[in-house]
Amino acid sequence: MPRLPVVSGADAVRALERLGFVVIRQRGSHIILRRASQGCVVPNHRELKTGTLSGVLKQAGVSVEEFIGALKA
């Protein structure tokens, strides 16, 4: 399994949007995204810690490989 890259919250949201997620709403610095029945909450920080990003991907049901591919696209 490849290592998680260090990305900002905005970069993570862009990558998840490429994977079919849609921004539902934002409250403060937390952006809520949804794809069908899957949902996730992404903190809009300058830099997401690897544990936080891992939790977001687990919530979203997205593999690390898929996420990295969407980041590069």
C-alpha angles and dihedrals in degrees: 000000000000120000119261113255123232106252138160123250091252091053090050091051091050092051092048090049088055087055091056103270120137126209106244100179145325129227114185108314096339119098117198117210130184137192114181104305094341118095137172141182119227121193109225096228130145091245127015117214114236093247091052092048090047090054092049091052091047090051090049094046091234124140122230090244092054091048094050090048091052091048091055094045 
